[in-house]
Amino acid sequence: MNVILARMGEVTLKGLNRGNFEIRLKGNLKYRLKKYGKLKIYQSQSRIWIEPHSETNPFFENEEKCKEVMNAVTQVFGIVSVSFARKFEGGYAEIEKNSVEYVRQLLIDNPDFKTFKVESKRGNKAFPMASPEICMELGHTILETYPQLSVNVKEPDFILNVEVRDYNYVYSGKIMAHRGLPVGTSGKGMLLLSGGIDSPVAGYMMASRGMPLDAVYFHSYPYTSDEAKDKVIKLAKIVSGFSGHMNLYVVNFTQIQLDMYKSSPQDMLTITMRRVMLQIAEKLAEKSYCQCLITGESLGQVASQTLEAIAATNEVVKMPILRPLIGIDKQATCDISRKIGAFETSILPFEDCCTVFVAKHPKTHPHPEDVVEAEKNLDIAKMVEDGVNGVEVIEIEL
């Protein structure tokens, strides 16, 4: 039977609560893989094995058809890498037979392969052969069967892996995953999601630490278009591909922003807007049982991300504000954005509310008295109330 081997990472370092992390990880895998038919997902030491209930499952027919499932597994945080493996019963004779057949197909698919090595893990200590003996005997058989091959233990073209457990497994190669902790093992966060590059990456990074997410987007129609809203929905779907189910709260921000534009000093407009956004986000977070806010801010990247500006926005909320990109430069953020498949969507030319009403010369080092002066003619409490009440909720599913 063809199966998928998924290797756990950081979860294996946990102590007495390791079992809770493993249960959550298997549950996340079941949720992510539900569209691929009935599957059996079980654990053995630091491995998770995924196999179809029926050998007729078309997604497990061969390695090429299984890549879609394997790629889905790599998006589940807590997994380090995955391999396509052949599972079978028996002793060394069956291992030899299945390994020879596996290498035959591997050479058909990869005719340029000339060198190999064998690696073995013997989890079943009752098996009569030790791992070095399995490697030696199996390597000898492969050389006799395929004389065009030679052994290279340092840089082989392929490694033939054999694992002896309750069943036997043979495989070669692996696809790297995103590591991290299983989503659902940390408290829930509310992501302030814009149409830019940074905030989707911030959401991805917090999801990688086990945090489920909801998101809030501030929409200023008609100053920001429906295309801008659709762009954010697409970004929410990309993030939810890693974080799981997400509710996207779309705040009608138009009138609030117009009132600020009329009654707040232009150089303080960005700070004032950020303060109101955070207060609205906090209220929505409380309703959604979130325990923190998440932003894509990076220290010094723009005028609203100086220490003074960050301090001015922090003081209006009680919830912790997590900024996973705070010490990361833009290029590193772009690299992560490309890796998770968000970059091309993020750079689509549809502006969000933060860019439409931006001041030409924003104050970069606001003092507390500047904030008081900027908000003296604004009814902040009403703005926050209107923002919370004027919300559209979009359910983001895989």
Phi, psi and omega per residue, in radians:
M1 nan 2.410 3.061
N2 -1.446 2.343 -3.108
V3 -2.422 2.984 3.049
I4 -1.965 2.279 3.023
L5 -1.735 2.116 3.084
A6 -2.014 2.225 -3.098
R7 -1.694 2.260 3.080
M8 -1.423 2.685 -3.137
G9 -2.041 -1.802 -3.031
E10 -1.036 -0.474 3.141
V11 -0.985 -0.613 -3.062
T12 -1.223 -0.212 3.125
L13 -1.530 -0.120 -3.110
K14 -1.243 2.769 -3.111
G15 -1.683 -2.065 -3.060
L16 -1.160 -0.382 -3.135
N17 -1.641 0.187 -3.122
R18 -1.010 -0.685 -3.117
G19 -1.013 -0.669 3.126
N20 -1.128 -0.685 3.111
F21 -1.156 -0.706 -3.133
E22 -1.171 -0.694 3.105
I23 -1.095 -0.766 3.130
R24 -1.105 -0.727 -3.129
L25 -1.083 -0.789 3.125
K26 -1.141 -0.646 3.082
G27 -1.115 -0.713 3.106
N28 -1.123 -0.668 3.095
L29 -1.125 -0.740 3.117
K30 -1.067 -0.744 3.114
Y31 -1.096 -0.777 -3.070
R32 -1.225 -0.519 -3.004
L33 -1.818 0.184 -3.029
K34 -1.084 -0.421 -3.107
K35 -1.432 -0.019 -3.095
Y36 -1.787 0.401 3.097
G37 1.565 -3.124 -3.136
K38 -1.257 2.151 -3.092
L39 -2.215 2.618 3.022
K40 -1.839 2.156 -3.115
I41 -2.106 2.040 -3.097
Y42 -2.473 2.873 -3.001
Q43 -2.067 2.542 3.013
S44 -2.504 1.907 -3.088
Q45 0.979 -2.167 -3.102
S46 -1.628 0.290 -3.121
R47 -1.953 2.573 2.911
I48 -2.113 2.276 -3.112
W49 -1.904 2.357 -3.122
I50 -2.139 2.071 -3.113
E51 -2.414 2.623 3.137
P52 -1.318 2.630 3.050
H53 -1.169 -0.482 -3.123
S54 -2.230 2.420 3.112
E55 -1.215 -0.136 3.104
T56 -1.536 0.004 3.100
N57 -1.021 2.078 -3.027
P58 -1.136 -0.444 -3.117
F59 -1.258 -0.278 -3.128
F60 -1.958 0.273 -3.082
E61 -1.102 -0.728 3.089
N62 -2.711 3.085 -3.037
E63 -1.139 -0.653 -3.114
E64 -1.102 -0.776 -3.132
K65 -1.265 -0.373 -3.106
C66 -1.484 -0.154 -3.066
K67 -1.095 -0.574 3.114
E68 -1.088 -0.755 3.112
V69 -1.167 -0.761 -3.132
M70 -1.074 -0.713 3.119
N71 -1.137 -0.620 3.080
A72 -1.132 -0.673 3.121
V73 -1.128 -0.651 -3.110
T74 -1.140 -0.341 3.137
Q75 -1.483 -0.060 3.132
V76 -1.558 2.013 -3.133
F77 -1.106 2.430 -3.056
G78 1.950 -0.268 3.111
I79 -1.751 2.342 -3.125
V80 -1.617 -0.745 -3.116
S81 -2.827 2.861 3.121
V82 -2.355 2.665 3.075
S83 -2.422 2.619 3.026
F84 -1.565 2.156 -3.010
A85 -2.269 2.770 3.040
R86 -1.859 2.222 -3.112
K87 -1.885 2.388 3.137
F88 -2.783 2.897 3.114
E89 -1.794 2.982 3.001
G90 2.030 -3.072 -3.127
G91 -1.707 -2.675 -3.067
Y92 -1.111 -0.599 -3.131
A93 -1.029 -0.723 3.131
E94 -1.229 -0.635 3.079
I95 -1.071 -0.792 -3.140
E96 -1.080 -0.837 -3.121
K97 -1.039 -0.853 -3.101
N98 -1.196 -0.580 3.127
S99 -1.192 -0.751 3.119
V100 -1.070 -0.765 3.132
E101 -1.160 -0.674 3.133
Y102 -1.096 -0.775 3.140
V103 -1.152 -0.629 3.108
R104 -0.999 -0.851 -3.136
Q105 -1.176 -0.627 3.138
L106 -1.102 -0.687 -3.141
L107 -1.275 -0.523 3.051
I108 -1.128 -0.765 -3.112
D109 -1.327 -0.408 -3.081
N110 -2.354 1.309 -3.036
P111 -1.147 -0.254 -3.138
D112 -1.454 -0.131 -3.140
F113 -1.158 2.222 -3.136
K114 -2.168 -0.385 -3.079
T115 -2.251 2.720 -3.105
F116 -2.692 2.949 2.909
K117 -2.535 2.816 3.133
V118 -1.987 2.332 3.026
E119 -2.170 2.430 -3.068
S120 -2.323 2.492 2.991
K121 -2.167 2.225 -3.119
R122 -1.935 1.520 3.086
G123 -1.290 -0.487 3.100
N124 -1.581 1.719 -3.053
K125 -1.251 -0.149 3.070
A126 -1.400 -0.213 3.123
F127 -1.134 2.324 -2.958
P128 -1.251 -0.237 -3.121
M129 -1.908 2.386 3.056
A130 -1.359 2.855 -3.091
S131 -1.001 -0.807 3.120
P132 -1.043 -0.634 3.134
E133 -1.182 -0.706 3.098
I134 -1.065 -0.795 -3.131
C135 -1.066 -0.778 -3.093
M136 -1.135 -0.847 -3.105
E137 -1.155 -0.727 -3.102
L138 -1.228 -0.672 3.082
G139 -1.067 -0.705 3.118
H140 -1.093 -0.752 3.138
T141 -1.128 -0.728 3.130
I142 -1.095 -0.724 3.129
L143 -1.113 -0.701 3.127
E144 -1.199 -0.663 -3.073
T145 -1.341 -0.628 -3.090
Y146 -2.183 1.416 -3.043
P147 -1.117 -0.275 3.103
Q148 -1.283 -0.211 -3.132
L149 -1.626 2.700 3.002
S150 -2.420 2.809 -3.096
V151 -1.522 2.362 3.017
N152 -2.445 1.840 -3.019
V153 -1.422 -0.252 -3.099
K154 -1.657 -0.842 -3.113
E155 -2.380 1.179 -3.125
P156 -1.322 2.724 3.041
D157 -1.177 -0.571 3.050
F158 -2.635 2.688 3.065
I159 -1.960 2.195 3.040
L160 -1.585 1.963 -3.118
N161 -1.723 2.347 3.082
V162 -2.209 2.241 3.066
E163 -2.117 2.235 3.141
V164 -1.890 1.918 3.127
R165 -2.267 -2.478 3.012
D166 -1.085 -0.583 2.963
Y167 -2.068 3.034 3.066
N168 -1.861 2.612 -3.126
Y169 -2.402 2.465 3.048
V170 -2.299 2.395 -3.113
Y171 -2.825 2.975 3.093
S172 -2.625 2.342 3.091
G173 1.434 2.888 3.128
K174 -2.739 2.719 3.057
I175 -1.882 2.230 -3.116
M176 -1.312 2.524 -3.139
A177 -1.929 -2.912 -2.999
H178 -1.742 0.062 3.080
R179 1.053 -2.483 3.094
G180 1.395 -2.906 3.126
L181 -1.973 2.623 -3.134
P182 -1.041 2.304 3.096
V183 -1.070 2.294 -3.106
G184 1.913 -0.083 3.119
T185 -1.669 -0.078 3.035
S186 -2.152 2.960 3.122
G187 -1.127 2.869 -3.075
K188 -1.486 2.533 -3.131
G189 -2.178 2.666 3.056
M190 -1.848 2.004 -3.104
L191 -1.577 2.190 2.990
L192 -1.416 1.792 -2.977
L193 -1.800 2.077 3.051
S194 -1.849 -2.978 3.096
G195 -1.642 0.215 -3.073
G196 -1.596 -2.917 -3.092
I197 -1.433 -0.648 -2.904
D198 -1.258 -0.857 -2.973
S199 -1.141 -0.668 3.047
P200 -1.073 -0.636 3.107
V201 -1.161 -0.709 3.100
A202 -1.060 -0.730 3.097
G203 -1.107 -0.766 3.091
Y204 -1.019 -0.771 -3.084
M205 -1.159 -0.665 3.117
M206 -1.294 -0.599 3.044
A207 -1.087 -0.574 3.134
S208 -1.183 -0.273 3.069
R209 -1.713 0.339 3.039
G210 1.560 0.224 -3.016
M211 -1.695 2.049 2.960
P212 -1.236 2.679 -2.997
L213 -2.261 2.561 2.690
D214 -2.023 2.975 -3.089
A215 -2.464 2.660 3.073
V216 -2.221 2.366 3.139
Y217 -2.224 2.365 -3.112
F218 -1.785 2.016 -2.995
H219 -1.986 2.222 -3.109
S220 -2.054 1.163 3.103
Y221 -1.247 2.414 0.101
P222 -1.613 0.088 -3.133
Y223 -1.199 -0.536 2.921
T224 -1.972 2.388 -2.953
S225 -1.464 2.948 3.019
D226 -1.114 -0.510 3.070
E227 -1.103 -0.638 3.091
A228 -1.128 -0.692 3.096
K229 -1.149 -0.770 3.118
D230 -1.076 -0.632 3.094
K231 -1.070 -0.763 3.137
V232 -1.166 -0.669 3.089
I233 -1.071 -0.722 3.097
K234 -1.096 -0.722 3.115
L235 -1.146 -0.661 3.086
A236 -1.084 -0.676 3.111
K237 -1.156 -0.652 3.109
I238 -1.132 -0.802 3.130
V239 -1.121 -0.721 -3.121
S240 -1.174 -0.331 3.017
G241 -1.068 -0.387 3.083
F242 -1.837 -0.602 -3.012
S243 -1.674 -0.225 -3.099
G244 1.602 -2.874 -3.097
H245 -0.898 2.422 -3.108
M246 -2.505 2.440 2.933
N247 -1.727 2.220 3.098
L248 -1.803 2.041 3.138
Y249 -1.669 1.988 3.135
V250 -1.714 1.960 -3.090
V251 -1.608 2.257 3.038
N252 -1.336 1.770 -2.946
F253 -1.836 0.050 -2.984
T254 -1.068 -0.996 -3.065
Q255 -1.150 -0.652 3.105
I256 -1.042 -0.763 -3.105
Q257 -1.226 -0.653 3.094
L258 -1.120 -0.720 3.103
D259 -1.091 -0.709 3.088
M260 -1.111 -0.742 -3.083
Y261 -1.074 -0.597 -3.123
K262 -1.390 -0.579 -2.901
S263 -2.057 0.028 -3.128
S264 -2.074 2.480 3.102
P265 -0.971 2.429 -3.051
Q266 -1.055 -0.643 -3.096
D267 -1.286 -0.200 3.120
M268 -1.928 0.096 -3.037
L269 -1.067 -0.737 -3.119
T270 -1.123 -0.755 3.136
I271 -1.114 -0.816 -3.140
T272 -1.053 -0.766 3.140
M273 -1.086 -0.766 3.137
R274 -1.101 -0.660 -3.141
R275 -1.134 -0.724 3.122
V276 -1.208 -0.715 3.111
M277 -1.006 -0.794 -3.109
L278 -1.142 -0.644 3.119
Q279 -1.181 -0.706 3.068
I280 -1.125 -0.793 -3.136
A281 -1.062 -0.676 3.141
E282 -1.125 -0.741 3.117
K283 -1.083 -0.750 3.119
L284 -1.177 -0.630 3.121
A285 -1.107 -0.714 3.123
E286 -1.097 -0.702 3.113
K287 -1.180 -0.493 -3.094
S288 -1.675 0.147 3.122
Y289 1.076 0.575 3.030
C290 -1.494 2.659 -3.087
Q291 -1.935 -0.056 3.130
C292 -2.772 2.882 3.001
L293 -1.862 2.636 -3.125
I294 -2.271 2.263 3.067
T295 -2.211 2.883 3.132
G296 -1.715 0.434 -3.079
E297 -1.225 2.517 3.060
S298 -2.254 2.278 -2.989
L299 -0.986 2.151 3.065
G300 1.367 0.070 -3.052
Q301 -1.229 -0.742 3.079
V302 -2.370 3.087 -3.022
A303 -1.053 -0.564 -3.093
S304 -1.478 0.127 -3.069
Q305 -2.125 0.472 2.938
T306 -1.411 2.892 3.135
L307 -1.045 -0.710 -3.131
E308 -1.150 -0.715 3.140
A309 -1.183 -0.699 3.106
I310 -1.112 -0.724 3.116
A311 -1.094 -0.675 -3.134
A312 -1.154 -0.567 3.126
T313 -1.469 -0.575 3.142
N314 -1.042 -0.644 -2.931
E315 -1.236 -0.180 -3.074
V316 -1.587 -0.127 -3.126
V317 -2.222 2.717 3.104
K318 -1.673 -0.469 3.138
M319 -1.147 2.568 2.991
P320 -1.124 2.481 3.069
I321 -1.911 2.009 -3.136
L322 -1.632 2.315 -3.126
R323 -2.223 1.402 -3.040
P324 -1.124 -0.289 -3.126
L325 -1.718 0.154 -2.944
I326 -0.996 -0.582 -3.118
G327 -1.941 0.328 -3.068
I328 -1.892 2.372 3.117
D329 -1.397 2.931 -2.996
K330 -1.100 -0.668 -3.108
Q331 -1.107 -0.725 3.117
A332 -1.104 -0.688 3.098
T333 -1.119 -0.735 3.111
C334 -1.102 -0.664 3.118
D335 -1.080 -0.745 3.116
I336 -1.177 -0.699 3.125
S337 -1.022 -0.726 3.091
R338 -1.157 -0.715 -3.103
K339 -1.071 -0.645 -3.093
I340 -1.596 0.002 3.070
G341 1.427 0.394 -3.103
A342 -1.799 -0.312 -2.940
F343 -1.056 -0.849 -3.065
E344 -1.111 -0.569 3.062
T345 -1.290 -0.711 -3.091
S346 -1.098 -0.533 -3.080
I347 -1.604 0.083 3.045
L348 -1.039 2.440 -2.951
P349 -1.420 0.988 3.075
F350 -2.083 2.054 -3.022
E351 -1.333 2.621 3.020
D352 -1.803 3.121 -3.013
C353 -1.154 -0.422 -3.113
C354 -1.254 -0.418 -3.098
T355 -1.696 -0.384 -3.081
V356 -1.263 -0.743 -3.062
F357 -1.854 0.558 -3.085
V358 -1.362 2.496 3.112
A359 -1.359 2.590 3.116
K360 -1.185 -0.656 -3.101
H361 -2.297 1.308 -3.098
P362 -1.205 2.620 3.086
K363 -1.295 2.152 -3.055
T364 -1.624 -0.368 -3.110
H365 -2.275 1.173 -3.056
P366 -1.201 2.462 3.031
H367 -1.644 2.776 3.129
P368 -0.931 -0.663 -3.134
E369 -1.184 -0.469 3.070
D370 -1.143 -0.688 -3.140
V371 -1.163 -0.777 3.121
V372 -1.040 -0.788 3.140
E373 -1.114 -0.689 -3.090
A374 -1.179 -0.489 -3.029
E375 -1.848 0.054 -3.018
K376 -1.149 -0.453 -3.140
N377 -1.793 0.216 -3.105
L378 -1.942 2.430 3.028
D379 -1.605 1.451 -3.029
I380 -1.086 -0.729 -3.105
A381 -1.045 -0.731 3.131
K382 -1.200 -0.667 3.108
M383 -1.056 -0.777 3.139
V384 -1.121 -0.764 3.133
E385 -1.083 -0.776 3.133
D386 -1.113 -0.681 3.132
G387 -1.119 -0.751 -3.130
V388 -1.171 -0.653 -3.106
N389 -1.358 -0.461 -3.104
G390 -1.687 1.079 -3.034
V391 -2.085 2.367 2.937
E392 -1.819 2.285 -3.113
V393 -1.835 2.138 3.118
I394 -1.986 2.144 3.139
E395 -1.485 2.143 -3.109
I396 -1.797 1.988 3.115
E397 -1.988 2.792 3.067
L398 -1.190 nan nan
